[in-house]
């Protein structure tokens, strides 16, 4: 499923992952694999997809997941970076009018960038997932053995 979500993002425009991967196209949109409703075409810079890429990389050592992450990171650089920070993207479908929002959620630096850092590590086992687990805020916690 992860590669399919990644491929869907590249058919959309900016290359940024949608927060809501909308609907399977049926009926009037038979030439499309998916249909994205206008109100769903946003990206809040959330960490979940990058987190998934990190776990796949950490568990397999397959650099394909790093490559996917790098392309997504470059898309954030092109479409979400503003003068002093990054802004949420209102419309990932239109590379000429992304409708940046005057908002950078705290999970961008606190989680998303942390998972990018881990994903781009040269050592996929830098944090041993047999000994550590990440909480919902991307903080590593030791796994206690009884």
C-alpha positions, 0 to 999 in steps of 0.5 A: 500500500505504501508504494501505491500512496507514493505513486498516487502523490506523483500523479497529483501535481506538487508531489506532496502526499495528500493528508486524505487520499480521497476516493477511488474514481468510478463513473464519470472519472473512469480515466482516473485511478483516484479522485481528490475532492477540492477540500481534501487536496491539502497537506498539513505537513503531517508525519505519518507517511514519512514515519511509515517510510522510516519504519519500512527502511529501518526494517528492510534496509531498502534504500528505495524508501529513502529515495521516496522520502528525499523526493517528498522532502524536495517537494516540501522544499519547493512548495511549503518553504517560506521565509522563516519556516514551512507552511501547510499546503492548501492545494497539492493539485496545483503547482502554480497556486498551492494556496499556502496557509498561514500555519505551521503545525508543531508536528512539522518540526517535532515529528515530521522532520524527526522522521526525515532525519531518521529516514536519511540516516546512513544506518537504518539500525541507528535506533534498534526497534527491538529495544525502542518504540516511538510514542505518538509524538515521535519520542523514543521510549525503551521497551522494558523486558519482564 
